[in-house]
Amino acid sequence: MNPLASWQLWALLSAVFAALTAILAKIGIENVNSDFATFIRTIVILVAAGAMVLITNHWQAPSTVPSKTWIFLVLSGLATGLSWICYFRALKIGNAAQVAPIDKLSVVLVAIIATIFLGEKLSALNWVGVALIGVGAVLVAVQL
């Protein structure tokens, strides 16, 4: 099996880069407004994503994308933007080691929403893991 075709590898790399995002962003927003920092980050992501499309030769005419796909990708983009704005504001105010775990409560929310709206099934053991993620995020974020 091609290791690059493994969803687990890509998910792990996503986690590594998300961790770097938190640390680098916390340092980067030290002397700038969090909204402007999000704007800079977005430009970098736009350039990087565009380069990836060109390098991998995955460009397609926008007219070939179905309407339903456009709607959900635009909504996803709006949700991403709002998430980033909130995340950078939280990092500006709080500690990265506490902000990031609360942000990762998205894992718990995804499990719940995917079960309800997408019909995905999780085993009892999976739900224990989801609960532990939730409890862990709260425990890391608590300030004593």
Helices and strands as residue ranges (DSSP letters): G 3-5, H 7-28, H 34-55, G 62-64, H 67-93, H 96-103, H 106-117, H 124-141
